[in-house]
Amino acid sequence: MPLRLPAPPVPPTPGPAAGPGPVVLFLPAHDEEATVASVVGQVPELVLGRRVECLVVDDGSSDRTAELAAGAGAVVLGSGANRGLGAAVRTGLAAAVRRGAAAVAFCDADGEYDPRELDRLVAPILEGRADYVVGSRFAGEIRRMLPHRRAGNRLLTRLLGWMARAPISDGQSGYRALSWTAADAEVVHDYNYAQVLTLDLLAKGYRYLEVPIGYRWRTVGRSFVRPAAYLRRVAPAVWRELHPAPARVQPAPGGPCLHDRQPHPPGVR
């Protein structure tokens, strides 16, 4: 059984610029009342001449996250239950597509990432140079990260880069952007998205790019990530991503057999 994607990713290449539409930035949030209003308040109104719409995906918070996010000017999407970060990202991507986004980005609502760096993430997409952009903390400035977190990030990133056959410097970054076509990505489990999103999009032939970003460890609240539980939940999902089952689609008589992975030829989206 393969442990790696079959081919290296498509490199960033010039393509047509993004069509009309806003930039949508969404913030997955669970019990982030201490920071969410501040983060929403830092979202720019315009980026590269495009209107920015800010959404907060409230993942079943038990505090005032939704109320404070709405008061700060965000559109709040509520799930009613704590389903997980992966489920919240699915919800945000689908909402951005429905709103006609030319580019969609997301970052955490805990203050670790700076919404004012949004232009770095979406510029390659709006210019037609990439489909999937990841903000790399290790290529930028890390103002604080706990030593065991840094070591774990490095290890998981090296493993993801090997599986993806790609020069990845930050496999767990929480700041990413996608073109409207790449936003149809599959996130195959509710718990998290980091590795499976990258494997899904690279396997489908989307152009991958990293840009440097700033990062600081959260000063309030607590991360949901616990190393043992994280690996126990993520490893099976990565396995499923590398070994997708054929879609249950009956081909037309004499037609090709369709599978759930249809790679995009370079330059065709």
Contacts in CASP RR format, 6 or more apart in sequence:
PFRMAT RR
TARGET T0000
AUTHOR 0000-0000-0000
METHOD contacts of the structure
MODEL  1
MPLRLPAPPVPPTPGPAAGPGPVVLFLPAHDEEATVASVVGQVPELVLGR
RVECLVVDDGSSDRTAELAAGAGAVVLGSGANRGLGAAVRTGLAAAVRRG
AAAVAFCDADGEYDPRELDRLVAPILEGRADYVVGSRFAGEIRRMLPHRR
AGNRLLTRLLGWMARAPISDGQSGYRALSWTAADAEVVHDYNYAQVLTLD
LLAKGYRYLEVPIGYRWRTVGRSFVRPAAYLRRVAPAVWRELHPAPARVQ
PAPGGPCLHDRQPHPPGVR
1 243 0 8 1.000
2 242 0 8 1.000
2 243 0 8 1.000
3 163 0 8 1.000
3 242 0 8 1.000
4 162 0 8 1.000
4 163 0 8 1.000
4 164 0 8 1.000
4 165 0 8 1.000
4 242 0 8 1.000
5 163 0 8 1.000
5 164 0 8 1.000
5 165 0 8 1.000
5 199 0 8 1.000
5 202 0 8 1.000
5 203 0 8 1.000
5 242 0 8 1.000
6 203 0 8 1.000
7 165 0 8 1.000
8 165 0 8 1.000
8 166 0 8 1.000
9 164 0 8 1.000
9 165 0 8 1.000
9 166 0 8 1.000
9 202 0 8 1.000
9 205 0 8 1.000
9 206 0 8 1.000
9 207 0 8 1.000
9 208 0 8 1.000
10 205 0 8 1.000
10 206 0 8 1.000
10 207 0 8 1.000
10 208 0 8 1.000
10 264 0 8 1.000
10 266 0 8 1.000
10 267 0 8 1.000
11 207 0 8 1.000
11 208 0 8 1.000
12 124 0 8 1.000
12 129 0 8 1.000
12 130 0 8 1.000
12 207 0 8 1.000
12 208 0 8 1.000
12 209 0 8 1.000
13 129 0 8 1.000
13 207 0 8 1.000
13 266 0 8 1.000
13 267 0 8 1.000
14 128 0 8 1.000
14 129 0 8 1.000
15 128 0 8 1.000
15 129 0 8 1.000
15 267 0 8 1.000
16 128 0 8 1.000
17 126 0 8 1.000
17 127 0 8 1.000
17 128 0 8 1.000
18 102 0 8 1.000
18 103 0 8 1.000
18 125 0 8 1.000
18 126 0 8 1.000
18 127 0 8 1.000
18 128 0 8 1.000
18 179 0 8 1.000
18 180 0 8 1.000
19 102 0 8 1.000
20 102 0 8 1.000
21 50 0 8 1.000
21 51 0 8 1.000
21 100 0 8 1.000
21 101 0 8 1.000
21 102 0 8 1.000
22 50 0 8 1.000
22 51 0 8 1.000
22 52 0 8 1.000
22 53 0 8 1.000
22 99 0 8 1.000
22 100 0 8 1.000
22 101 0 8 1.000
22 102 0 8 1.000
23 47 0 8 1.000
23 48 0 8 1.000
23 50 0 8 1.000
23 51 0 8 1.000
23 52 0 8 1.000
23 53 0 8 1.000
23 101 0 8 1.000
23 102 0 8 1.000
23 103 0 8 1.000
23 104 0 8 1.000
23 105 0 8 1.000
23 118 0 8 1.000
23 122 0 8 1.000
23 126 0 8 1.000
24 52 0 8 1.000
24 53 0 8 1.000
24 55 0 8 1.000
24 95 0 8 1.000
24 96 0 8 1.000
24 99 0 8 1.000
24 100 0 8 1.000
24 101 0 8 1.000
24 103 0 8 1.000
24 104 0 8 1.000
24 105 0 8 1.000
25 43 0 8 1.000
25 52 0 8 1.000
25 53 0 8 1.000
25 54 0 8 1.000
25 55 0 8 1.000
25 104 0 8 1.000
25 105 0 8 1.000
25 106 0 8 1.000
25 107 0 8 1.000
25 115 0 8 1.000
25 118 0 8 1.000
26 54 0 8 1.000
26 55 0 8 1.000
26 56 0 8 1.000
26 57 0 8 1.000
26 77 0 8 1.000
26 92 0 8 1.000
26 95 0 8 1.000
26 96 0 8 1.000
26 104 0 8 1.000
26 105 0 8 1.000
26 106 0 8 1.000
27 36 0 8 1.000
27 39 0 8 1.000
27 40 0 8 1.000
27 54 0 8 1.000
27 55 0 8 1.000
27 56 0 8 1.000
27 57 0 8 1.000
27 69 0 8 1.000
27 74 0 8 1.000
27 106 0 8 1.000
27 107 0 8 1.000
27 108 0 8 1.000
27 109 0 8 1.000
28 57 0 8 1.000
28 59 0 8 1.000
28 85 0 8 1.000
28 86 0 8 1.000
28 88 0 8 1.000
28 89 0 8 1.000
28 92 0 8 1.000
28 106 0 8 1.000
28 108 0 8 1.000
28 109 0 8 1.000
29 36 0 8 1.000
29 56 0 8 1.000
29 57 0 8 1.000
29 58 0 8 1.000
29 59 0 8 1.000
29 61 0 8 1.000
29 65 0 8 1.000
29 69 0 8 1.000
29 88 0 8 1.000
29 109 0 8 1.000
30 58 0 8 1.000
30 59 0 8 1.000
30 60 0 8 1.000
30 61 0 8 1.000
30 65 0 8 1.000
30 82 0 8 1.000
30 84 0 8 1.000
30 85 0 8 1.000
30 88 0 8 1.000
30 224 0 8 1.000
31 61 0 8 1.000
31 62 0 8 1.000
31 63 0 8 1.000
31 65 0 8 1.000
32 61 0 8 1.000
32 65 0 8 1.000
32 109 0 8 1.000
32 110 0 8 1.000
33 61 0 8 1.000
33 63 0 8 1.000
33 64 0 8 1.000
33 65 0 8 1.000
33 68 0 8 1.000
34 220 0 8 1.000
34 221 0 8 1.000
35 109 0 8 1.000
35 110 0 8 1.000
35 111 0 8 1.000
35 218 0 8 1.000
35 220 0 8 1.000
36 56 0 8 1.000
36 65 0 8 1.000
36 68 0 8 1.000
36 69 0 8 1.000
36 72 0 8 1.000
36 74 0 8 1.000
36 109 0 8 1.000
37 68 0 8 1.000
37 69 0 8 1.000
37 71 0 8 1.000
37 72 0 8 1.000
38 72 0 8 1.000
38 111 0 8 1.000
39 107 0 8 1.000
39 109 0 8 1.000
39 110 0 8 1.000
39 111 0 8 1.000
39 115 0 8 1.000
40 54 0 8 1.000
40 56 0 8 1.000
40 69 0 8 1.000
40 72 0 8 1.000
40 73 0 8 1.000
40 74 0 8 1.000
40 109 0 8 1.000
41 72 0 8 1.000
41 73 0 8 1.000
41 115 0 8 1.000
42 114 0 8 1.000
42 115 0 8 1.000
42 116 0 8 1.000
43 52 0 8 1.000
43 54 0 8 1.000
43 74 0 8 1.000
43 115 0 8 1.000
43 118 0 8 1.000
44 52 0 8 1.000
44 115 0 8 1.000
44 116 0 8 1.000
44 118 0 8 1.000
44 119 0 8 1.000
45 51 0 8 1.000
45 52 0 8 1.000
46 52 0 8 1.000
47 118 0 8 1.000
47 119 0 8 1.000
47 122 0 8 1.000
48 119 0 8 1.000
48 122 0 8 1.000
48 123 0 8 1.000
48 126 0 8 1.000
50 102 0 8 1.000
50 103 0 8 1.000
50 122 0 8 1.000
50 126 0 8 1.000
52 118 0 8 1.000
53 75 0 8 1.000
53 99 0 8 1.000
53 101 0 8 1.000
54 73 0 8 1.000
54 74 0 8 1.000
54 75 0 8 1.000
54 115 0 8 1.000
55 74 0 8 1.000
55 75 0 8 1.000
55 76 0 8 1.000
55 77 0 8 1.000
55 92 0 8 1.000
55 95 0 8 1.000
55 96 0 8 1.000
56 65 0 8 1.000
56 66 0 8 1.000
56 69 0 8 1.000
56 70 0 8 1.000
56 74 0 8 1.000
56 75 0 8 1.000
56 76 0 8 1.000
56 77 0 8 1.000
56 109 0 8 1.000
57 77 0 8 1.000
57 78 0 8 1.000
57 79 0 8 1.000
57 88 0 8 1.000
57 89 0 8 1.000
57 91 0 8 1.000
57 92 0 8 1.000
57 95 0 8 1.000
58 65 0 8 1.000
58 66 0 8 1.000
58 69 0 8 1.000
58 76 0 8 1.000
58 77 0 8 1.000
58 78 0 8 1.000
58 79 0 8 1.000
58 80 0 8 1.000
59 78 0 8 1.000
59 79 0 8 1.000
59 82 0 8 1.000
59 83 0 8 1.000
59 84 0 8 1.000
59 85 0 8 1.000
59 87 0 8 1.000
59 88 0 8 1.000
60 78 0 8 1.000
60 79 0 8 1.000
60 80 0 8 1.000
60 81 0 8 1.000
60 82 0 8 1.000
60 83 0 8 1.000
61 82 0 8 1.000
65 109 0 8 1.000
66 76 0 8 1.000
66 78 0 8 1.000
69 76 0 8 1.000
69 109 0 8 1.000
70 76 0 8 1.000
77 91 0 8 1.000
77 92 0 8 1.000
77 95 0 8 1.000
79 87 0 8 1.000
79 88 0 8 1.000
79 91 0 8 1.000
83 190 0 8 1.000
84 190 0 8 1.000
84 191 0 8 1.000
84 192 0 8 1.000
85 190 0 8 1.000
85 191 0 8 1.000
85 192 0 8 1.000
85 193 0 8 1.000
85 224 0 8 1.000
86 187 0 8 1.000
86 189 0 8 1.000
86 190 0 8 1.000
86 191 0 8 1.000
86 192 0 8 1.000
86 193 0 8 1.000
87 187 0 8 1.000
87 190 0 8 1.000
89 106 0 8 1.000
89 187 0 8 1.000
89 193 0 8 1.000
89 197 0 8 1.000
90 187 0 8 1.000
92 104 0 8 1.000
92 106 0 8 1.000
93 104 0 8 1.000
93 106 0 8 1.000
93 178 0 8 1.000
93 183 0 8 1.000
93 184 0 8 1.000
93 185 0 8 1.000
93 187 0 8 1.000
96 104 0 8 1.000
96 180 0 8 1.000
96 183 0 8 1.000
97 104 0 8 1.000
97 180 0 8 1.000
97 183 0 8 1.000
97 184 0 8 1.000
100 180 0 8 1.000
101 180 0 8 1.000
101 183 0 8 1.000
102 125 0 8 1.000
102 126 0 8 1.000
102 179 0 8 1.000
102 180 0 8 1.000
103 122 0 8 1.000
103 125 0 8 1.000
103 126 0 8 1.000
103 177 0 8 1.000
103 178 0 8 1.000
103 179 0 8 1.000
103 180 0 8 1.000
104 177 0 8 1.000
104 178 0 8 1.000
104 180 0 8 1.000
104 183 0 8 1.000
105 118 0 8 1.000
105 121 0 8 1.000
105 122 0 8 1.000
105 175 0 8 1.000
105 176 0 8 1.000
105 177 0 8 1.000
105 178 0 8 1.000
106 174 0 8 1.000
106 175 0 8 1.000
106 176 0 8 1.000
106 177 0 8 1.000
107 113 0 8 1.000
107 115 0 8 1.000
107 174 0 8 1.000
107 175 0 8 1.000
107 176 0 8 1.000
108 174 0 8 1.000
108 175 0 8 1.000
110 218 0 8 1.000
110 220 0 8 1.000
110 221 0 8 1.000
110 223 0 8 1.000
111 216 0 8 1.000
111 218 0 8 1.000
112 174 0 8 1.000
112 215 0 8 1.000
112 216 0 8 1.000
112 217 0 8 1.000
112 218 0 8 1.000
113 174 0 8 1.000
113 175 0 8 1.000
113 213 0 8 1.000
113 214 0 8 1.000
113 215 0 8 1.000
114 213 0 8 1.000
114 214 0 8 1.000
117 175 0 8 1.000
117 213 0 8 1.000
117 214 0 8 1.000
120 135 0 8 1.000
120 211 0 8 1.000
120 212 0 8 1.000
120 213 0 8 1.000
121 133 0 8 1.000
121 135 0 8 1.000
121 175 0 8 1.000
121 176 0 8 1.000
121 177 0 8 1.000
121 211 0 8 1.000
121 213 0 8 1.000
122 133 0 8 1.000
122 177 0 8 1.000
124 130 0 8 1.000
124 133 0 8 1.000
124 209 0 8 1.000
124 211 0 8 1.000
125 131 0 8 1.000
125 133 0 8 1.000
125 177 0 8 1.000
125 178 0 8 1.000
125 179 0 8 1.000
128 179 0 8 1.000
129 207 0 8 1.000
129 209 0 8 1.000
130 179 0 8 1.000
130 207 0 8 1.000
130 208 0 8 1.000
130 209 0 8 1.000
131 178 0 8 1.000
131 179 0 8 1.000
131 181 0 8 1.000
131 182 0 8 1.000
131 201 0 8 1.000
131 206 0 8 1.000
131 207 0 8 1.000
131 208 0 8 1.000
131 269 0 8 1.000
132 176 0 8 1.000
132 177 0 8 1.000
132 178 0 8 1.000
132 179 0 8 1.000
132 182 0 8 1.000
132 198 0 8 1.000
132 201 0 8 1.000
132 202 0 8 1.000
132 206 0 8 1.000
132 207 0 8 1.000
132 208 0 8 1.000
132 209 0 8 1.000
133 176 0 8 1.000
133 177 0 8 1.000
133 178 0 8 1.000
133 208 0 8 1.000
133 209 0 8 1.000
133 210 0 8 1.000
133 211 0 8 1.000
134 168 0 8 1.000
134 170 0 8 1.000
134 171 0 8 1.000
134 173 0 8 1.000
134 175 0 8 1.000
134 176 0 8 1.000
134 198 0 8 1.000
134 208 0 8 1.000
134 209 0 8 1.000
134 210 0 8 1.000
134 211 0 8 1.000
135 170 0 8 1.000
135 173 0 8 1.000
135 174 0 8 1.000
135 175 0 8 1.000
135 176 0 8 1.000
135 210 0 8 1.000
135 211 0 8 1.000
135 212 0 8 1.000
135 213 0 8 1.000
136 169 0 8 1.000
136 170 0 8 1.000
136 173 0 8 1.000
136 210 0 8 1.000
136 211 0 8 1.000
136 212 0 8 1.000
136 213 0 8 1.000
137 145 0 8 1.000
137 153 0 8 1.000
137 170 0 8 1.000
137 173 0 8 1.000
137 213 0 8 1.000
137 214 0 8 1.000
137 215 0 8 1.000
138 153 0 8 1.000
138 154 0 8 1.000
138 157 0 8 1.000
138 169 0 8 1.000
138 170 0 8 1.000
139 169 0 8 1.000
139 170 0 8 1.000
139 210 0 8 1.000
139 211 0 8 1.000
139 212 0 8 1.000
139 213 0 8 1.000
140 212 0 8 1.000
140 213 0 8 1.000
140 214 0 8 1.000
140 215 0 8 1.000
141 212 0 8 1.000
141 214 0 8 1.000
141 215 0 8 1.000
142 150 0 8 1.000
142 214 0 8 1.000
142 215 0 8 1.000
142 216 0 8 1.000
143 214 0 8 1.000
143 215 0 8 1.000
143 216 0 8 1.000
143 217 0 8 1.000
144 216 0 8 1.000
144 217 0 8 1.000
145 153 0 8 1.000
145 215 0 8 1.000
145 217 0 8 1.000
146 217 0 8 1.000
148 227 0 8 1.000
149 217 0 8 1.000
152 227 0 8 1.000
153 170 0 8 1.000
153 171 0 8 1.000
153 172 0 8 1.000
156 171 0 8 1.000
156 172 0 8 1.000
156 195 0 8 1.000
157 168 0 8 1.000
157 169 0 8 1.000
157 170 0 8 1.000
157 171 0 8 1.000
157 172 0 8 1.000
160 168 0 8 1.000
160 171 0 8 1.000
160 195 0 8 1.000
160 198 0 8 1.000
160 199 0 8 1.000
161 167 0 8 1.000
161 168 0 8 1.000
161 171 0 8 1.000
163 199 0 8 1.000
163 238 0 8 1.000
163 242 0 8 1.000
164 198 0 8 1.000
164 199 0 8 1.000
164 202 0 8 1.000
166 202 0 8 1.000
166 208 0 8 1.000
168 198 0 8 1.000
168 210 0 8 1.000
169 210 0 8 1.000
170 210 0 8 1.000
171 194 0 8 1.000
171 195 0 8 1.000
171 198 0 8 1.000
172 194 0 8 1.000
172 195 0 8 1.000
173 194 0 8 1.000
173 213 0 8 1.000
174 194 0 8 1.000
175 213 0 8 1.000
176 197 0 8 1.000
178 185 0 8 1.000
178 201 0 8 1.000
179 206 0 8 1.000
179 269 0 8 1.000
181 206 0 8 1.000
181 269 0 8 1.000
182 201 0 8 1.000
182 206 0 8 1.000
185 197 0 8 1.000
185 200 0 8 1.000
185 201 0 8 1.000
185 204 0 8 1.000
186 196 0 8 1.000
186 200 0 8 1.000
187 193 0 8 1.000
187 196 0 8 1.000
187 197 0 8 1.000
187 200 0 8 1.000
188 196 0 8 1.000
188 200 0 8 1.000
188 237 0 8 1.000
188 240 0 8 1.000
188 241 0 8 1.000
189 196 0 8 1.000
189 233 0 8 1.000
189 234 0 8 1.000
189 236 0 8 1.000
189 237 0 8 1.000
189 240 0 8 1.000
191 233 0 8 1.000
191 234 0 8 1.000
191 237 0 8 1.000
192 230 0 8 1.000
192 233 0 8 1.000
192 234 0 8 1.000
192 237 0 8 1.000
194 234 0 8 1.000
195 234 0 8 1.000
195 237 0 8 1.000
195 238 0 8 1.000
195 241 0 8 1.000
196 234 0 8 1.000
196 237 0 8 1.000
196 238 0 8 1.000
196 240 0 8 1.000
196 241 0 8 1.000
198 208 0 8 1.000
199 238 0 8 1.000
199 241 0 8 1.000
199 242 0 8 1.000
200 241 0 8 1.000
201 208 0 8 1.000
202 208 0 8 1.000
203 241 0 8 1.000
203 261 0 8 1.000
203 263 0 8 1.000
204 261 0 8 1.000
204 262 0 8 1.000
204 263 0 8 1.000
204 264 0 8 1.000
205 263 0 8 1.000
205 264 0 8 1.000
205 266 0 8 1.000
206 264 0 8 1.000
206 269 0 8 1.000
244 259 0 8 1.000
244 260 0 8 1.000
244 261 0 8 1.000
245 260 0 8 1.000
246 257 0 8 1.000
246 258 0 8 1.000
246 259 0 8 1.000
246 260 0 8 1.000
247 258 0 8 1.000
247 259 0 8 1.000
247 260 0 8 1.000
249 258 0 8 1.000
251 257 0 8 1.000
251 258 0 8 1.000
END
